[in-house]
Amino acid sequence: MTRRRLLLLLLVILVLLQFRLWTGTGSWEQITSLRRDIAQQKKVNEDLNLRNERLYGEVRSLKNDLDSIEERARNDMGLIKSNETFYLIVEE
């Protein structure tokens, strides 16, 4: 009789542990979800790092190269030098 009780107790403990493994905190489902979230966040971080590198390059260029400053002023602010003539072409 005591063997049956022990066997039943061990079976109940096994079922409880399996239930927690599949559905509780730290379950396989939660771990899989967290790994998926981590992979997505790593992709976002990688994209942001590439964007930051481009911006750092642009800042270095603007700090060190007068031609890049002039190009930026011409494109963004419409810079025209005193000896240049501005022509505006209007399309119909």
Residue pairs with C-beta under 8 A, 6 or more apart in sequence:
20 27
21 27
21 28
22 28
22 29
23 29
61 68
62 68
62 69
62 72
70 79
73 79
74 80
80 86
